Amino acid sequence: MRIALIGPAHPDPGGGARHTTELARRLAAAGHNVIVESWRAPGPQLQEGKPYPRTYRRLARHRPDGWIAAGRRLRSADLVVFALLAPGQVPSYLAVLTALAPRRPRTVLICHRALAPGPALTRTLLSHVDTVIVHSAAQAAQARELAPDVPIVIARMPPHLPAVVPAPPAAPSDLTERSVVLAPAQPTCRLLFFGVVRSDKGLDVLLRALARTPEHVTLTVAGEFADGLAGPRTLIAGLGLGARVTLRPGYVPAGQIPALFAAADALVLPYREATGSQNVLLAFAYGVPVVVTTAGALAEAVRAGVDGLTCAPGDVEDLARALNEIADPATARRLRAEVRPVDPEPYWAAYLRAVLARGADSTRPRAGSTPPDPPGRPPREGLAR
């Protein structure tokens, strides 16, 4: 099958780019003819690893003529898959959909974020694709409200993690210092918040809950602060947590991830909203238990009370309860002993089935011949018949 994926791709930052890239690789490994159409790099490229080889960066957010050209190029595809991560992508995707006619291939929209009920353009986009793939029941309800006549498929988000490598052993001097500092008191419970900090991620809820835990519970926040550091720093100071919270602002290179998780007793995901998160699976890959809210599909991979603890989203008291529970060394040891890495293969097999379902058939009219390549475009950049 000739398949085109449209969305961010490696080395663009973020889980959505990793997901698109891994999806392309797995579809190609299954024998399909796959290309990725992505945007021209908006800034520094941060992710480590290799991009999918047939990734073409010909889209620009300020060039609608490029969106139309992309749609015309992809008329020979059997399946076009759009990765929706932000409302700003909607106009470009609608333009591509329009330009796919009259030889309209089958189209699938993968929704990575919660779907707001208001924007008319989002409603139009969902209504004009053949299938919408979401990652949680809550997302499915949102999608059905926006496009009641379009098939909605719930597919669990498959693992697309950075390479997991063991953390280097601590230096003897570090071990000596830790034993001297911690021996007289209760062992520190070291919590980790990892990833981009936005309002929906609930860092403010976590900080308020942390203030209701004993002094030996500490927190490291590692990731990019989408709205800056002023707000979190003010809240930390106001709660008297300056000695217990460490901020590590900025993108975390893959080489630094092992040490972060090796130094953590638990990963905390206090999200107000979520369709899912790779960070739960990343923590399990490093043998670290989690404390997560039940927002969206966030807790689906967690065995509550076995390899992690759950709490209600946006609830400071409930999160504080979970933090106090895992602050008990016996509880932390018990949860860590049950953590198992997740096997990605069953997830991906099911996900590919969802993407490809009915992908070879379309009820839309199709012409019998492939349109010629636009002048000046090398044939290798398209989808061969």
N, C-alpha and C positions, 0 to 999 in steps of 0.2 A: 504494500500500500504506500502511496505517496503522501507523506504527512509533513505539514508545516506547523511549527510552534512559534507563536508570537508572544514575546514578553522579555523581561530582563533575564540575562544569562551570565554565566561565569565569564569574566571576573567581577561583574557588578556585585556590590555588597548586598548581604541579606539572604535569608532563607529562601525567598521566592526565586532568586537567581539560581541558587543551588538546585532547587526542585526542578526548574525548567531544564537545566543542563543534564541532570541525572535522568529525567524523563526522556530526553532526546537520546541519551546513550542506551537506555534500556529498550526503547522502541527500535533503534537501529540494530541492537544485538538480537532482537526478535525477528530480524529480516526485513524490516521496513526501510523505505527510502525517506530519510528524515533530514530536514533543514530547520534552522532556527533563524527567525527574523527578529532582530533586536535593535535597540536604540544606540545611536552614537554615544560613546562614553561621555557622561556628564561631568566627570571629575576623576580624581585618583582611583586607580583600580587596586583594591585592597585584598581580595581573596586569593589565597594560595591555591596551587593546583593547575590543572590544564583545562582550557575551554573545550567544548564540543567542537570538533574540527570544521563542521559545516555551519558555523555561526556567522551571519552576515549582518553587519551594523549599518544598515542603510536608512533607518528611521530616525527622524528628528522631531522633537515635540513642537517646533515652530515651523514645520514644513508640511502642511496638509497635502501638497502635491505629491510628497513622498509616500503618504499613507495610501493615496489613490493608486500610485504606481505599484505599491506592494500588493494591493488587492488584485490588480491586473496580472501581476507576475504569478500569483498563486491560483489562478483559475484552473490550472491543470492538476492541482492537488486532488486527492480523494478525501482528505480530512485536514481541516485547519483548526488548530487549538489555540485559544487565546488565554493567557494567564493574567487575571485581573487582581492587582494588588492595591490599586489606589484609584480614586475617582478621576484623577487627571488623565488616566489612560482611556477613559470611555470614548471621548470624541474621536481619537485616532482609530479605535477598534470599530466604531460605527462607520467611519470612512472606508476602512478595509472591507467590511461586510458589504457596503454598497458597491464597491468596485469589483467584488467577486462575481457579481451578476454579469451576463446571464448564465454563465457556466458555473453555477454556484455549487461548490463542493459541500460536503457535510461539515458542520461547524459545532465546536464544543467550547464552552466557556468554563474555565476553572476559576472559582472564586476563593481567594486566599484570605480575605478579610470579611468582617461582618458587613452586611448589606443594609445601608440606611434606606428607610422607606420613602424618603422625600424626593430625591433627584429624578426628574423626568427622563434624563438621558440614560441613567442606569436602568430604569424600567424598560426603555426602548431597546437597549442593548440585550437584556435578558430575553425580551420578547422576540428577538430576531435571530437567535441562534437555535440550533436543533436540540442541543442538550446542555444543561447546566450541571456541573459537578461541584458539590460542596463537601465540606469536611466535618460537619456536625449536624445534628437534628435541628439545633437552633438556627443555623444558617439555612437549612432547607425550608424552615417555616418562613424566614425572611424572603427567600427566593420565590416561594409560592405566592406570597402576598404581592410581589412585584410582577410576576409572570405566571399566572395560574394555569395557562395552557401549554407551558413548555415542560418537557420531562425533566425532573430534578433527580439527580443520582447522588446519594451519600456514599463517599468513598473515604475510608480512613487514610489520613495523611501518612505516606510511607516514609521511612527514615531516609534522609539525605544529609548525612552528617559529615563534618570535616574529618579527615583521617584521625583515628584515635590511636595515640601512641602513649606508651607508659611515661609517667613523670620521672625525671631524673631523681635518683636518691638524694635525700637531704645531706648536706655536708656535715661532717662530725661536729664542727663548731656550732652549726645551727641546732643540732640535736642537743648538744650540751646546754646551749642558752635556753632552749625550751624547757628542759628538765629543771633547770635552776629556777626559772620564772614561775612555772606552773606547779611545781611540787608542793609548795606550802598551801595552795588554795585548790578549790574545785577545778577540774579540767575545763578549759574554755570550750564552749560550743560555738563553732565557727560556721556561720551561715554565709551563703553566697547568693547574690542576685546577679544574673548574667544576661547580657544582651542590651539591645537598644532601650533606653529609658524614655517612655512616653506616658501620657496620662492614663491610657487604658491598661498599662502594665502594673499600676497600683503600688509604685514605690512608696508613695505617701502613706498608704494603708500599712505597708510593712514597717515603716519607721514608727508609726504610732503604736503598732502592736509590739515592736521591739522594746519600746519604752515601758511596757508592762511585763517585761521578763527580767530575770536576775542579771546582775552585773556581769556574770561570766559568759553571757551570750553576746557575741559580736557579729558584725555584718561587714562584708566586703561587697561593694557595688562596682561591677566591671562592665563597661560598655559605653556607647555613645549616648550623650544626653541631648535628645532632640530639641528640648526647650531651654537648654542651658543649665548651668550649675547653681544659679542664684537661688531658685526656689528650694531645691533639696538642701542646700547649705543652711538657709534660713530656718527650715523646719528642723534640721538636725540640731542646730544651736538652741532653738526654742524648746526642744524636748530634752535637752541636756545629754545628748548622745555623742558629743564630740569625741570622747575617748573610746567609743565602742564601734564607730562606723568609719570605714576606710573607703574613700572614693577613688576609683581608677578610671577616670574619664577617657574616652577614645576607643577606637576600634581595637579589638583584641586579636592579634595575629594568631594563627593556628598553633605556632610553636609555643605560645604562652598558655594555651588552654590546659594542657596536662597539669602544670604546676598549680593553676587556680583550683582545679577540682581535687587535686591531691591534698590541698590545704583546707578543704571544706568538709564539714561533717554533714551538711545537708544543703541542697539547692532549694531556694524558695522562689515560687512563681505566684505572686499575689495578684494575678491579673483580674481586672474588673470584667474585661471582655476577651474572648479568645475563640478562634476556630480550632486551635490545636497548637502544639509547640514541639519543635525538635529538641528543645532543651531538656525536656523530661527524658527522652531517649538518650541524649548526650550524657546526662548525669548517670543513667543506668550503665552506659558503656564504660564509664569510669568507676563504677561500683559505688556511687553516691546515692543515698536515699533522697527523696524529695518531699517538700511541703507545697501543695498546689491547691488552688481554688477549683471549684467545680464549674467554672465558666466554660461554655461551649463543650468541646471535646478534650479539654486540657487534661482531665484526669482519667481518660479512657485506658491509658496504658498502665495506670497505677493500681496496685492491689492495696486498697486502703487498710492501714494497720499492719501490712506485711512488708512492703518495700517503700512505703511512703505514707503521708498523712494528708487528708483533705480538709478543706474548710469552705465556707460560703464566700463568694466574691463580694468585695467591698465591705466586709464585716470585720472591723478591728478586733472586737472581742473574740470572735471565733478563730481568727488567725493567731491572736495571742495565746489562746488555748492550745493550738497545735504547736506553736513555738515552745511553750513551756513544757509540753509533752516531750518534744524531741530534745530539749535541753537536759533531760535526764540521761546520763551516760548509758545506762542499761538499755533504755529505749532506743537510743541512737545505734548502739551496737547490734541490737536485735534486728532493726530495720536494715542496716547495712549488710548483715549476714544473708538476707533474703534477696538482695538486688541481683538481677540477672540481665546481661546484655540482651537486647531485642534482636531477633533474627529478621533482617529486612526482607528476605525473599518472599515469604507469604504476603506481606504488605504490598510489595511491588507487583506480584502476580495479579492480585485482586485489583490494584489500581490500573494496570494496563488493560485488564478486561473492561473496566468502567470506561476508560478513554476510547477503546476500540469498539465498544458495543454498537452494532449497526453502522459502524464507520464505513463499510464498503458499500452500503446501500444509501440511496437518497431519493426522496420522492420529488425532489426539485428537478426541473428540466435541465438536461445536460446536452451540450452539443457533442458531435461525434468526433471532433478532431481537436488537437491541441493547438492553441494559438501560438504563433511564432514568438521567439524571444525578442524583447525590445532591443533596438539597435545598440550595439556597444556593450551588451551584457554577456560575459563569458558563460557558455552553456553549463559549466560546472556549478554555477551559483543557483541553478534552478532545480526543479524536480523532474528528473528524467522519466520518460514514459516507460 
